[in-house]
Amino acid sequence: MNTTLQTIQSLLIAQHTALSQLLGQTADPDAAQTILMEMQEVLHRINLVQNLLFKQASDKLNDLLPGIQKANTALTASLGDISNVAGFLSSCSSFLQGVDQAVDLAKSLTA
């Protein structure tokens, strides 16, 4: 199993769980809808990464991991202030962009 993709999958699952918990604590319907949309985006990436877990390892793929982890940390911090919807969406977008780069690269690797 590709350990970089496995790590990315773990980060995605943790963020999906955090978003789900946040959704359960949110009374604002607009914020709830925003959280739900991002949960769907994260779940989509979970499925993509799951299908790529057995791709070969790559230094280029490994090099993307620190940026994804940094974006993951920023997203986690933004969940603490969901009232700042723009900041939350920006953090989530940055995290998912990093994941998308890794997914695209993994797709190009031979099995």
Buried (B, 14 or more C-beta within 10 A) or exposed (E): EBEBBEBBBEBBBBBBEBBBEBBEEBEEEEBBEBBBEBBEBBBEBBEBBEEBBEBEEBEEBBEBBEBBBEBBEBBBEBBEEBEEBEBBBBBBBBBBEBBEBBBEBBEEBEE
